[in-house]
Amino acid sequence: MVMEIFRTRSSFFLLLFSVSSLYAFSFAVSFSPIDNYLVDCGSIVDATIDNRRFVSDSSRSKSPLCSSSTRSIQLSDHSSTLPQIYNSARVFDRPSKYVFKIRDQGTHMIRIHFLQLNSSDIDFADAKFHVLVNGYVVLSNFSGVHNLLSPRVKEYLILVHDEKLVITFVPARKSKFAFVNAIEVISAPKDLILDTVQFVNGDKIEKFDGLSKQALEVMHRVTVGGSKVTPFNDTLWRTWLPDDEFLKSSDGLKRVYFSGRIKYQRGGASREVGPDNVYNTARVIVSTNASIPNLKMTWEFPVVEDYKYLVRLHFCDIASISVGLLFFNVYINGNLAYKDLDLSYVTAYTLASPFYTDFVVDGDHSGVLSVSVGPSEKSLDHAVDGILNAVEIMKLNKTMGILDGEQCAGLILNSWPRGNIGILVPLVAAVCVMLSLSAFMHKRWNGVKNSMGWHKLPTDVPEVNPKHGNQHISVKM
């Protein structure tokens, strides 16, 4: 009898453990992109990096490479400790393209890998080229010979409405060449980029519509207070760098680390927005006595002027001893962007629950974009008076689809003899003109209307007052 009870209980706990393990595993593999192209350029064999298989582009039957006039360059020193995708490169001496079949229309993540190879076959000092993605100019006169002695990844988020995505490499002139080491094209989660966010226009907060239709270049992605997060530990295979080089001063600040479970909620930040390793570290301002510290945490990021930028800030209260104690202000370029941010309120009164908020700002002539967090009028003594877990900064495209340089795709392609590109040049040039006219008419007739930004609240916390459950978060001024 005792043995039967023991066996029954053992079977029950084994089943419970199996279900729990399966539940935890389902989180780890919850995102499976429909479009997931990983290309090892110039290689004759596939490469496996962090359990991800990059397929060689040398197979004519399966490769997305659609240009025959290319060269494959192999690394001379095979003792390199770099990932295998940097052992080779595809080299182009004329406009060439990769074409990817798109099954899941919507926003796609495009990552392009570069590394100057130590090769006796080619002089990388002669590399100077443009890169176009579906008509967007993502790189213009790109060389970076002196900056490509270590791997460099350029990352973009681009909305795809067609059944294909085309990445075109165009040498700057006939005496130059283009090259690439690896390419990633991955369909993004549908909620990764919101369409309506907050525009910080000096001391005013306005509504910015149509963000999801913009092309974005990832400029900075940092985890605050923690160590580097690699693609192996990120649900979308991103890299998050430590914030130390961007932090203006660490005086009076504390790092915090959290070993418990990050409580993701429906309607809030998901693991695709930010992984656990980002939300379980932070920097905080803490009141150690009866007075509230008179200081701000400030980070400064280099940017290119004359562009707009998406600033995504990640918060997760892993430092407070109870809900309802943390209030602080958020500043972008010194302007108040969010007053009296109450993380308890926006996370349905749940500690260790992640929240993010988006702002669009203009890049000024200083070439620096600053983010600050500091105590507010509602801050409490003997409590945490400011927190930040991570920052992402992305550049928005200019009119005519320009993310780099001053020329649109049509003008870049037109720099080559028409015989190489056929009808594509006048077509893309016409698109450039149409985009320019469209932007002009939109600004003239519609303008930008003043309004407050929003973020969807969690809807699955029954004990919270219903008025907090399914609404939009407004900036409190």
Buried (B, 14 or more C-beta within 10 A) or exposed (E): EEEEEEEEEEEEEEEEEEEEEEEEEEEEEEBEBEBBBBBBBBBEEBBEBEEBEBBBBBEEEEBBBEBEEBBBBBBEEEEBEEBBBBBBBBBBBBBBBBBBEBEBBBBBBBBBBBBBBEBEEBEBEEBBBBBBBBBBBBBBBBBBEEEBEEBBBBBBBBBBEEEEBBBBBBBBEEEBBBBBBBBBBBBBBEBBBBEBBBBBBEEEBBBBBEBBEBBBBBBBBBBBBBEEBEBEBBBBBBBBBBBEEBBEEEEEBBEBEBEEEBBBBEBBBBBBBBBBBBBBBBBBBBBEEEEBBEBBBBBBBEBBEEBBBBBBBBBBBBBBEEBEBBBBBBBBBEBBBBBBBBBBBBBBBBBBBBBBBBBBBBBEEEEEBBBBBBBBEBBBEBBBBBBBBBBBBBBBBBBBBBBBBEBBBBBBBBBBEEEBBEEBBBBBBEBBEEBBEEEEEEEEEEEEEEBBBBBBBBBEBEEBEEEBBEEEBEBEE
